[in-house]
Amino acid sequence: MPSPPTDPAELVPLTPAVLHVLLAVADRERHGYAIAQEVEALSDRSVRMGPGTLYGTIQRMLAAGLLVEVPAAGGEGARRFYRATPLGRRALALELERLARVVSHARARRLLPRAEAT
């Protein structure tokens, strides 16, 4: 079996499932069900990951070195918690930069409205 990549640029573009999972664990570690809930919340309920997709994605991300399993906090012993690794965080940053460029090009071609100033 080949070893996982160490250069995050080799992982971009990320699949939608990997992107959403990394976004869900970007600010804190979460267990699988909490990841699924966060994916739904971040996507305004447009993305729903069933157990097969979610846990299959998590297993592939663990093998690729994008996630690591962390010990459960008190009272959460039966659940497995996951956190993004430095490789996972860097791959997420590269993917978000790539997507920002895509959106910028779409706006320049007037395919999307300009972002409103806040």
PLY file of the C-alpha trace (Angstrom):
ply
format ascii 1.0
element vertex 118
property float x
property float y
property float z
element edge 117
property int vertex1
property int vertex2
end_header
0.00 0.00 0.00
1.45 3.41 -0.93
2.18 5.85 1.88
-0.12 8.86 2.29
0.95 12.09 0.61
2.85 14.61 2.71
2.38 17.52 0.29
-1.14 18.97 0.69
-1.04 20.24 -2.90
-1.21 16.59 -4.02
-4.63 16.31 -2.33
-6.29 19.30 -4.02
-8.94 19.47 -5.32
-10.68 17.82 -2.39
-13.81 15.78 -2.90
-16.97 17.51 -1.62
-17.27 15.00 1.24
-13.67 15.57 2.38
-14.09 19.34 2.10
-17.22 19.30 4.24
-15.71 17.03 6.89
-12.59 19.21 7.16
-14.76 22.30 7.48
-16.76 20.59 10.22
-13.67 19.81 12.29
-11.76 23.01 11.47
-12.62 24.75 14.74
-12.79 21.78 17.12
-12.75 18.01 17.35
-16.09 16.29 16.84
-17.56 12.80 16.84
-19.16 11.36 13.70
-22.75 12.37 14.41
-21.65 15.91 15.32
-19.69 16.08 12.05
-22.82 15.10 10.10
-24.85 17.75 11.94
-22.21 20.43 11.33
-22.02 19.56 7.62
-25.79 20.05 7.37
-25.62 23.34 9.28
-22.69 24.75 7.27
-24.41 23.86 3.99
-27.82 25.25 5.00
-29.05 21.64 4.90
-28.14 21.21 1.23
-25.57 18.49 2.05
-26.57 15.51 4.13
-24.07 12.75 4.68
-25.47 9.34 5.45
-23.54 7.01 7.75
-21.94 5.06 4.92
-20.62 8.16 3.17
-19.60 9.84 6.42
-17.74 6.93 8.00
-16.24 5.77 4.71
-14.93 9.30 4.16
-13.57 9.49 7.71
-11.74 6.16 7.27
-10.14 7.34 4.01
-9.18 10.64 5.65
-7.58 8.81 8.58
-5.59 6.65 6.15
-4.52 9.74 4.17
-3.37 11.55 7.30
-5.99 14.31 7.08
-7.70 13.36 10.34
-6.60 11.79 13.57
-8.75 10.07 16.17
-8.50 11.71 19.59
-9.46 10.42 23.03
-13.05 11.12 24.06
-13.73 13.72 26.71
-15.32 12.67 30.01
-18.67 10.98 29.57
-18.20 10.44 25.83
-16.25 7.15 26.07
-18.22 5.22 23.43
-17.84 7.88 20.74
-14.84 8.38 18.50
-13.70 11.97 18.10
-11.75 13.30 15.14
-9.49 16.29 14.63
-7.84 17.68 11.50
-4.11 17.11 11.30
-1.71 19.83 10.17
-1.81 18.18 6.72
-5.62 18.29 6.78
-5.69 21.95 7.81
-3.22 22.90 5.07
-5.13 20.91 2.43
-8.33 22.68 3.53
-6.63 26.09 3.25
-5.35 25.28 -0.25
-8.80 24.08 -1.32
-10.50 27.19 0.06
-7.98 29.40 -1.76
-8.67 27.46 -4.97
-12.43 27.84 -4.56
-12.05 31.57 -3.83
-10.20 31.95 -7.15
-12.98 30.08 -8.96
-15.62 32.36 -7.42
-13.52 35.42 -8.28
-13.31 34.34 -11.94
-17.06 33.65 -12.02
-17.77 37.13 -10.63
-15.39 38.72 -13.13
-17.40 37.08 -15.89
-20.63 38.23 -14.23
-21.76 34.67 -13.65
-22.25 35.47 -9.97
-23.21 38.75 -8.34
-20.46 40.76 -6.66
-20.11 40.23 -2.93
-21.70 42.94 -0.86
-19.43 44.97 1.40
-20.01 44.33 5.08
0 1
1 2
2 3
3 4
4 5
5 6
6 7
7 8
8 9
9 10
10 11
11 12
12 13
13 14
14 15
15 16
16 17
17 18
18 19
19 20
20 21
21 22
22 23
23 24
24 25
25 26
26 27
27 28
28 29
29 30
30 31
31 32
32 33
33 34
34 35
35 36
36 37
37 38
38 39
39 40
40 41
41 42
42 43
43 44
44 45
45 46
46 47
47 48
48 49
49 50
50 51
51 52
52 53
53 54
54 55
55 56
56 57
57 58
58 59
59 60
60 61
61 62
62 63
63 64
64 65
65 66
66 67
67 68
68 69
69 70
70 71
71 72
72 73
73 74
74 75
75 76
76 77
77 78
78 79
79 80
80 81
81 82
82 83
83 84
84 85
85 86
86 87
87 88
88 89
89 90
90 91
91 92
92 93
93 94
94 95
95 96
96 97
97 98
98 99
99 100
100 101
101 102
102 103
103 104
104 105
105 106
106 107
107 108
108 109
109 110
110 111
111 112
112 113
113 114
114 115
115 116
116 117
